[in-house]
Amino acid sequence: MLGFPCNQFGAQEPGTNAEILEFATTKYDANFPLFSKIEVNGDGACELYKLLKTAQPNADGSEEITWNFTKFLVSGEGDVLRRYDPKTTPEDIANDLASL
């Protein structure tokens, strides 16, 4: 699991990268790599999220990320296998991981 903070959703991550890391590790015991804050939608969307969204659009065909915690499953070869809605937990994704 990798985390990419983004402040485009209700201004939930307005702090610096260091503040976000501190909050995620102390409040939620995040134990995965957390990268610098990025944009995931709009003209400023980072290249990674442009690729993820194009490879796995929403069920309605739109590509926009609708809320924080949208997840993508990517193979070891870099293939984008699946997109998950924000309410999907990492534990819920375990079955898909087991099939790889």
C-alpha positions in Angstrom: 0.0 0.0 0.0 1.1 3.5 -0.8 -0.5 6.8 0.3 -0.7 10.0 -1.7 -2.2 12.9 0.3 -4.4 15.3 -1.6 -6.2 18.4 -0.3 -8.8 18.5 -3.1 -11.5 16.9 -1.0 -13.1 19.1 1.6 -9.6 20.6 2.5 -9.0 17.6 4.7 -5.2 17.6 4.2 -4.2 21.3 4.4 -0.9 20.7 6.3 2.6 20.3 5.2 3.9 16.9 4.2 5.5 16.5 7.6 2.3 17.4 9.4 0.3 15.0 7.3 2.8 12.2 8.0 2.7 12.9 11.7 -1.1 12.9 11.7 -1.4 9.7 9.7 1.1 7.7 11.8 -0.1 8.9 15.2 -3.9 9.0 14.7 -4.3 6.1 12.2 -1.1 4.1 12.8 -0.3 4.3 9.1 2.6 2.0 8.4 2.9 2.3 4.6 4.9 4.8 2.5 3.3 8.2 2.4 4.4 10.4 -0.5 4.3 14.2 -0.9 0.9 15.9 -1.3 -0.4 15.8 -4.9 -3.4 16.7 -7.0 -5.4 13.9 -8.4 -8.0 15.8 -10.5 -8.0 18.7 -12.8 -5.2 20.3 -14.9 -2.7 19.8 -12.0 -3.3 16.1 -11.6 0.0 14.2 -11.3 1.0 11.8 -14.1 0.5 8.7 -11.9 -3.2 9.5 -11.2 -3.8 10.4 -14.9 -2.6 6.9 -15.8 -4.6 5.2 -13.0 -7.8 7.0 -13.8 -7.5 6.4 -17.6 -6.7 2.7 -17.0 -9.6 2.1 -14.5 -12.4 4.7 -14.8 -15.4 4.8 -12.5 -18.3 2.4 -13.3 -20.1 5.2 -15.1 -17.1 5.8 -17.3 -15.9 9.0 -15.7 -12.3 9.3 -14.6 -12.5 11.8 -11.7 -11.6 10.7 -8.2 -14.7 11.5 -6.2 -13.3 11.4 -2.7 -10.2 10.6 -0.6 -9.3 7.0 -0.2 -10.1 5.8 -3.7 -7.8 2.8 -4.2 -6.2 1.1 -7.2 -4.8 -2.4 -7.4 -1.6 -2.4 -9.6 0.3 -5.6 -10.5 4.0 -6.0 -10.0 4.3 -5.4 -13.7 2.6 -2.0 -13.5 -0.8 -3.1 -14.9 -3.7 -1.2 -13.3 -6.0 -4.1 -12.4 -8.9 -2.6 -10.5 -10.3 0.6 -9.0 -12.0 0.6 -5.5 -14.4 3.1 -4.0 -13.3 5.1 -1.0 -15.2 2.9 1.5 -13.4 -0.2 0.4 -10.9 -1.3 3.1 -7.5 -2.9 2.4 -8.9 -6.0 4.1 -11.7 -6.1 1.5 -9.0 -6.1 -1.3 -7.3 -9.1 0.2 -9.2 -11.6 -1.9 -8.2 -9.8 -5.1 -4.6 -9.9 -3.9 -4.7 -13.6 -3.2 -5.7 -14.3 -6.8 -2.6 -12.6 -8.2 
